[in-house]
Amino acid sequence: MNIDQHLKVAQWHMEQARLHALSPDHSCGCPPNEHDKKAIDAVESGKIDEEHA
């Protein structure tokens, strides 16, 4: 993916997170996968600063 595509995917995921926070019944249909697990692990390990991501 190029930078524009990454930013669009990130924007979509941020909106899904907002909707999840607003409604416990919201379902985005995103099954967790190995790629997502790596991203979550990187943020949780401190390798990626959540405030600047």
C-alpha positions as CSV (number, residue, x, y, z in Angstrom):
1,M,0.0,0.0,0.0
2,N,1.1,3.6,-0.5
3,I,0.9,6.4,2.0
4,D,-2.5,7.6,0.8
5,Q,-4.0,4.1,1.1
6,H,-2.5,3.6,4.6
7,L,-4.0,6.9,5.7
8,K,-7.5,6.0,4.3
9,V,-7.4,2.6,6.1
10,A,-6.3,4.3,9.3
11,Q,-9.1,6.9,9.0
12,W,-11.7,4.1,8.5
13,H,-10.4,2.2,11.5
14,M,-10.5,5.4,13.7
15,E,-14.1,5.9,12.7
16,Q,-14.9,2.3,13.6
17,A,-13.2,2.8,17.0
18,R,-15.3,5.9,17.6
19,L,-18.5,4.0,16.7
20,H,-17.5,1.1,19.0
21,A,-17.0,3.6,21.8
22,L,-20.4,5.2,21.2
23,S,-22.4,2.0,20.9
24,P,-21.6,-1.4,22.4
25,D,-23.8,-2.9,19.7
26,H,-21.7,-1.5,16.8
27,S,-20.2,-4.2,14.6
28,C,-17.6,-3.3,12.0
29,G,-17.2,-6.8,10.8
30,C,-13.4,-6.7,11.2
31,P,-12.1,-10.1,12.2
32,P,-8.7,-9.8,14.0
33,N,-5.9,-11.2,11.9
34,E,-2.2,-11.7,12.2
35,H,-1.4,-8.3,10.7
36,D,-3.6,-6.5,13.2
37,K,-2.1,-8.6,16.0
38,K,1.4,-7.3,15.0
39,A,0.2,-3.7,15.0
40,I,-1.5,-4.1,18.4
41,D,1.6,-5.7,19.9
42,A,3.8,-2.9,18.5
43,V,1.7,-0.2,20.1
44,E,1.4,-2.1,23.4
45,S,5.1,-2.7,23.6
46,G,5.9,1.0,23.3
47,K,7.5,0.7,19.9
48,I,4.9,3.0,18.5
49,D,3.8,6.0,20.7
50,E,0.0,6.0,20.7
51,E,-0.1,9.8,21.1
52,H,1.9,10.3,17.9
53,A,0.5,7.4,15.8
